[in-house]
Amino acid sequence: MRWLLTMFLALVVLTALQPWLRKLGIGRLPGDVNFRIGGRQYSFPFASTALLSLLMFLIARLI
């Protein structure tokens, strides 16, 4: 149950930070899928997620 709460909170925080992260290039890497349907923008940042996961893994290993 704790991991579900953690994932939900991470999703809320990352969604709120999405405009700022997009300025840094997160969400615009090759492998990230963006499309517009009915006036709404949908984003599936597969490559960015893999990159951030690797970065967090390396930080966790160093700590």
LINPESUL-V241022 format. One record per residue. N is the residue number from 1. RES is the residue in one letter. BURIAL is 1 if it has 24 or more other ideal C-beta (glycine too) atoms within 12 Angstrom, else 0. Layout:
N&RES&BURIAL, N&RES&BURIAL
//
This chain:
1&M&0, 2&R&0, 3&W&0, 4&L&0, 5&L&0, 6&T&0, 7&M&0, 8&F&0, 9&L&0, 10&A&0, 11&L&0, 12&V&0, 13&V&0, 14&L&0, 15&T&0, 16&A&0, 17&L&0, 18&Q&0, 19&P&0, 20&W&0, 21&L&0, 22&R&0, 23&K&0, 24&L&0, 25&G&0, 26&I&1, 27&G&1, 28&R&0, 29&L&0, 30&P&0, 31&G&0, 32&D&1, 33&V&0, 34&N&0, 35&F&0, 36&R&0, 37&I&0, 38&G&0, 39&G&0, 40&R&0, 41&Q&0, 42&Y&0, 43&S&1, 44&F&0, 45&P&1, 46&F&0, 47&A&0, 48&S&1, 49&T&0, 50&A&0, 51&L&0, 52&L&1, 53&S&0, 54&L&0, 55&L&0, 56&M&0, 57&F&0, 58&L&0, 59&I&0, 60&A&0, 61&R&0, 62&L&0, 63&I&0
//
